Amino acid sequence: MTSNIQYGVRTLRLKVKREGYAWLNSAAMEVNQVWNYANATSYKASRPFSGRPRWLTAFDLDQLTAGATKCFDRIGSDTIQRVNAEFATRRKQFKRAKLRWRVSNGAKRSLGWVPFKGVQLKRKGRSLRFSGKAFRVFEHELLEGARCKSGCFAQDPVGDWWLCLPVEREALQSVAPKEAVGIDLGLKDIAATSDGDKLQAGHFYRNIEQKIASAQRRGHKRQAKRLHRTAARRRKDALHKFSRKIVNQYQIIKIGDVSSLKLAKTRMAKSVLDAGWGMLKTQLQYKGQQAGRSVIIVNERDSTRTCSNCKALTGPTGLDMLVVRTWVCSACGVTHDRDVNSARNHLSAGSSPPSVSGNESSLTAAPPSQTSSRCEAGTSALKAAA
């Protein structure tokens, strides 16, 4: 098996130990002040009383906030520049003259966020040093030999702080043992492959929905947030295991363009959001790109009712027929599992572009790398020689 070692960026999410929470909470308030200043200043510049409107860039905001470090006790100029850059990026992304304010206190307070540049974070033994403050994190051994890039400290709804640090790692790209697979997304089974493998719906949120409602009625907000975090962790763990298994086994991965954003507006919203289709697509794309795989999003129109054997439209159709999970093709007599048949149609769909009704969060499929193309050519040559 031929392989090629390349470098890729992986984001580590390490939990900060509790003794650093108070400092980070205070630093997050200072970050909110910088963000709100940039928000107000940019809005005034875009709608002046006289003269031409101006769209302030990150460089303009850096010039306006020069010397502001003397007003803060915890953050420095590098962090202020990172806040300005993030604000300018989000403002351009959403095309709005004014973004939401970051609230530091009260019931509607924003979650804490403290960005930094890679040069600001220093390792000192088992601890990390940032702006003159030492922090300890769990699983610090993951930082051994890592080249740090710009990251941030982020707070979750429970109140815990996490170090989100992009690091450069070696990515091993090789040829997968199997050639291609089609994947169909659903609610009874989150995903079904053309080879018959299925990821059962875990009902990560629906199983503890009553506990969350009970905690909210009793006013136990922290307990409800912990239950929400538990559901999110279960979902992410199941999807990570399934996506890693698919990427390790198959060279070409074809997945349907079902729109979770549109289905989330229907009465199936809870089940759709609990399935995590968008998260699964994202994981397959970035893991496939790192491993040298080709991830293709195909049009899934009529894939459920089309016979994968003879391509006749003889399958069940309509909302009332969603309960039919197994059907027999009246044209060729082959018995089909509904989800597996759809996955096989995705596999034979080729590289057709996604439909207009595709998932907006993943319209562009991850392109195969040059290494992937070389690996596919090597595989074809080996088959021809055999």
C-alpha positions in Angstrom: 0.0 0.0 0.0 1.5 3.3 -1.1 1.3 6.2 1.2 2.3 9.9 1.4 2.8 11.9 4.6 1.4 15.4 4.5 0.6 17.9 7.2 -2.9 19.0 8.2 -4.4 21.3 10.8 -6.4 19.8 13.6 -8.2 21.7 16.3 -7.6 20.4 19.9 -10.4 21.1 22.4 -8.9 20.8 25.9 -10.8 21.6 29.1 -9.2 24.3 31.3 -8.9 23.5 35.0 -11.2 25.4 37.3 -8.6 27.7 38.9 -8.4 29.7 35.7 -12.1 30.4 35.3 -12.2 33.7 37.3 -9.4 35.2 35.2 -11.0 34.1 32.0 -14.4 35.5 33.0 -12.8 38.9 33.6 -10.8 38.7 30.4 -14.0 37.8 28.5 -15.7 41.0 29.7 -12.8 43.1 28.3 -13.1 41.3 25.0 -16.8 42.1 24.9 -15.9 45.8 25.4 -13.5 45.7 22.4 -16.2 43.9 20.3 -18.9 46.4 21.2 -16.6 49.4 20.5 -15.8 47.9 17.1 -19.5 47.3 16.5 -20.6 50.8 17.4 -17.7 52.5 15.6 -18.2 50.5 12.4 -22.0 51.3 12.4 -21.4 55.0 12.8 -18.9 54.9 9.9 -21.3 53.1 7.6 -24.1 55.6 8.3 -22.4 59.0 8.9 -24.3 62.3 9.4 -22.4 63.8 6.5 -20.0 62.5 3.9 -19.6 59.2 2.3 -20.2 56.0 4.2 -17.2 53.8 5.0 -16.9 50.1 5.6 -14.1 49.8 8.2 -11.6 47.0 7.8 -9.7 45.1 10.5 -6.7 47.4 9.8 -8.9 50.5 10.4 -10.1 49.1 13.7 -6.6 48.3 14.7 -5.6 51.9 14.1 -8.6 53.2 16.1 -7.8 50.9 19.1 -4.1 51.6 19.2 -3.0 52.2 22.8 -6.2 50.7 24.3 -4.2 48.1 26.3 -3.6 50.6 29.1 -7.4 50.5 29.7 -7.4 46.7 30.3 -5.8 44.6 32.9 -5.8 41.2 31.2 -5.8 41.4 27.4 -3.1 42.8 25.3 -2.8 44.3 21.8 -2.6 40.9 20.1 -5.9 39.9 21.5 -7.5 43.2 20.6 -6.3 42.8 17.0 -7.7 39.2 16.9 -11.1 40.6 18.1 -11.0 43.3 15.4 -10.2 40.7 12.7 -12.9 38.4 13.8 -15.5 41.2 13.9 -14.5 42.4 10.4 -14.7 38.8 9.1 -18.2 38.2 10.6 -19.5 41.6 9.4 -18.4 40.8 5.9 -19.8 37.3 6.1 -23.3 38.4 7.2 -23.3 41.7 5.2 -24.8 43.7 8.0 -23.9 47.2 9.2 -24.2 46.1 12.8 -23.8 42.8 14.5 -25.2 41.6 17.8 -23.8 43.1 21.0 -21.8 40.9 23.4 -23.5 41.1 26.8 -21.3 40.6 29.8 -23.9 40.3 32.6 -27.5 39.3 33.2 -29.6 36.4 32.0 -28.8 37.0 28.3 -25.1 37.2 28.8 -22.9 36.0 25.9 -20.8 33.0 26.3 -17.2 33.9 27.2 -14.7 34.1 24.4 -11.0 35.2 24.5 -9.1 34.9 21.2 -5.3 34.9 21.0 -2.4 34.6 18.5 -0.2 31.6 18.4 2.8 33.6 19.7 0.9 34.6 22.8 0.5 31.0 24.1 3.7 29.7 25.8 4.3 26.2 27.2 5.9 26.0 30.7 6.1 22.5 31.9 2.6 21.1 32.3 1.0 24.5 32.2 0.3 27.1 29.5 1.1 30.8 29.9 -1.1 33.5 28.3 -0.9 37.3 29.1 1.0 36.6 32.2 -1.4 34.0 33.6 -0.6 30.3 33.9 -3.3 27.8 33.0 -3.5 24.1 33.4 -5.5 21.9 31.0 -6.6 18.3 31.0 -4.8 16.0 28.5 -1.9 18.3 28.2 0.2 15.5 26.7 -1.7 16.1 23.3 0.4 19.3 23.0 3.7 17.5 22.9 5.6 18.6 19.8 2.6 20.5 18.4 3.0 23.8 16.5 0.3 26.1 17.8 -1.7 28.5 15.7 -4.1 31.3 16.5 -6.9 30.0 18.7 -9.2 31.0 21.6 -10.5 30.2 25.0 -14.3 29.5 24.7 -16.9 29.0 27.3 -19.8 26.4 27.0 -23.3 27.0 28.3 -22.6 25.1 31.6 -19.8 27.6 32.4 -16.7 25.5 31.8 -13.9 26.9 29.8 -12.1 25.1 26.9 -8.9 25.8 25.0 -9.6 25.6 21.3 -6.1 25.3 19.7 -5.4 24.5 16.0 -2.2 22.5 15.7 -0.3 21.1 12.8 -0.2 17.3 12.6 1.0 14.7 10.2 -1.8 13.4 8.0 -1.2 9.9 6.5 -2.9 9.6 3.1 -3.3 6.1 1.6 -5.5 4.0 -0.6 -8.6 2.6 1.1 -9.3 -1.1 0.8 -12.7 -0.6 -0.8 -13.5 1.5 -3.9 -16.8 3.4 -3.3 -19.9 3.6 -1.1 -23.2 5.4 -1.2 -24.8 6.8 1.9 -28.5 7.6 2.5 -29.5 9.8 5.4 -32.7 9.1 7.3 -34.6 9.3 10.6 -35.2 5.7 11.5 -31.6 5.0 10.7 -29.3 8.1 10.7 -27.3 6.7 7.8 -27.4 3.6 5.7 -24.7 2.5 3.3 -24.9 0.7 -0.1 -23.2 -2.3 1.5 -26.0 -2.7 4.1 -24.2 -1.1 7.1 -26.4 1.2 9.2 -26.0 3.8 11.9 -29.0 3.3 14.2 -30.8 6.4 15.4 -29.7 6.9 19.0 -32.4 9.4 19.9 -29.7 11.4 21.7 -32.0 14.2 22.7 -35.4 12.5 22.6 -34.5 9.9 25.2 -33.7 12.6 27.8 -36.3 15.2 26.7 -38.5 14.5 29.7 -35.6 14.9 32.1 -34.7 18.2 30.5 -38.3 19.4 30.7 -38.5 18.4 34.4 -35.3 20.2 35.3 -36.6 23.4 33.5 -39.9 23.3 35.3 -38.1 23.0 38.7 -35.9 25.9 37.8 -32.7 23.8 37.7 -31.1 25.6 34.7 -27.6 24.2 35.2 -28.9 20.6 35.3 -30.8 21.2 32.1 -27.7 22.6 30.4 -25.7 19.6 31.5 -28.3 17.3 30.0 -28.2 19.2 26.7 -24.4 18.8 26.7 -24.7 15.1 27.4 -27.0 14.7 24.4 -24.6 16.7 22.2 -21.6 14.6 23.3 -23.4 11.3 22.6 -24.4 12.5 19.1 -20.9 13.7 18.3 -19.3 10.5 19.5 -21.6 8.3 17.4 -21.1 10.4 14.3 -17.3 10.5 14.8 -17.1 6.7 15.0 -19.3 6.2 12.0 -17.5 8.8 9.8 -14.1 7.5 10.8 -15.2 3.9 9.9 -16.4 5.1 6.4 -13.3 7.1 5.6 -11.0 4.2 6.6 -12.8 1.7 4.4 -13.8 3.6 1.2 -11.9 5.7 -1.3 -15.0 7.4 -2.9 -17.9 8.5 -0.7 -21.2 9.6 -2.2 -23.9 11.1 0.1 -27.3 12.5 -0.6 -28.1 16.2 -0.5 -31.0 16.0 1.9 -31.7 19.4 3.4 -31.7 19.4 7.2 -32.3 23.1 7.3 -35.6 22.8 5.4 -36.8 19.7 7.2 -36.1 21.5 10.5 -39.0 23.8 9.7 -41.5 20.9 9.6 -43.1 18.8 12.4 -40.1 16.4 12.1 -37.7 19.1 13.4 -36.7 17.4 16.6 -35.8 14.2 15.0 -34.0 15.9 12.1 -31.9 18.0 14.5 -31.3 15.0 16.8 -29.9 13.0 13.8 -27.1 15.5 13.1 -27.0 15.2 9.3 -25.1 18.4 8.8 -22.5 17.4 11.3 -22.0 14.0 9.7 -21.5 15.6 6.2 -19.0 18.0 7.6 -17.0 15.2 9.4 -16.9 13.1 6.2 -15.7 16.1 4.2 -12.8 17.2 6.4 -11.8 13.7 7.3 -11.9 12.5 3.7 -9.9 15.5 2.6 -7.2 14.8 5.2 -7.1 11.1 4.2 -7.1 11.6 0.5 -10.7 10.5 -0.1 -13.2 11.9 -2.6 -16.4 13.0 -1.0 -19.2 13.8 -3.4 -22.7 15.1 -2.7 -25.2 13.8 -5.2 -28.8 14.5 -6.1 -31.1 12.2 -4.2 -34.3 13.0 -6.2 -36.4 9.8 -6.6 -33.6 7.7 -5.0 -36.1 6.1 -2.6 -38.6 4.9 -5.2 -36.1 4.0 -7.9 -35.2 0.3 -8.1 -31.4 0.1 -7.8 -31.5 -3.1 -10.0 -33.6 -2.1 -13.0 -34.0 1.7 -12.4 -37.8 1.5 -12.6 -39.9 3.9 -10.5 -41.8 1.2 -8.7 -41.1 2.1 -5.1 -43.4 3.6 -2.4 -44.0 7.3 -2.7 -45.7 9.9 -0.6 -45.8 10.7 3.1 -48.3 8.0 3.9 -45.9 5.4 2.5 -42.9 6.3 4.8 -43.9 3.4 7.0 -43.0 1.0 4.3 -39.4 0.0 4.9 -39.2 -3.0 2.6 -40.7 -3.3 -0.9 -40.6 -5.6 -3.9 -40.0 -4.1 -7.4 -42.9 -5.0 -9.7 -40.7 -4.8 -12.7 -37.8 -7.2 -11.8 -39.0 -8.8 -8.6 -36.0 -7.8 -6.4 -36.7 -7.1 -2.7 -35.3 -3.9 -1.4 -34.6 -2.4 1.9 -35.8 1.2 1.5 -32.6 3.0 2.9 -30.1 0.6 1.4 -31.8 0.8 -2.0 -31.5 4.6 -1.8 -27.8 4.4 -0.9 -27.2 2.1 -3.9 -28.8 4.7 -6.1 -26.5 7.4 -4.7 -23.6 5.1 -5.5 -24.6 4.8 -9.1 -25.5 8.5 -9.4 -21.9 9.4 -10.4 -20.6 12.9 -9.9 -23.8 14.7 -10.7 -24.1 18.2 -9.1 -26.2 18.6 -6.0 -29.8 19.8 -6.6 -31.1 23.3 -5.7 -32.8 21.8 -2.6 -29.5 20.6 -1.2 -28.2 21.2 2.3 -27.0 24.8 2.3 -24.4 24.2 4.9 -22.5 21.8 2.7 -23.1 22.8 -0.9 -19.5 22.3 -2.0 -18.1 18.8 -1.8 -14.6 18.4 -0.5 -12.5 18.0 -3.7 -10.1 15.1 -3.9 -6.5 16.0 -3.2 -3.7 15.4 -5.7 -2.6 12.5 -3.5 -6.1 11.0 -3.8 -5.9 11.2 -7.6 -2.5 9.5 -7.6 -3.8 6.8 -5.3 -6.8 6.2 -7.6 -4.5 5.9 -10.6 -2.3 3.5 -8.7 -5.3 1.4 -7.8 -6.4 1.2 -11.4 -2.9 0.2 -12.5 -2.8 -2.6 -9.9 -6.2 -3.9 -11.0 -5.1 -3.9 -14.7 -1.9 -5.7 -13.8 -3.8 -8.3 -11.8 
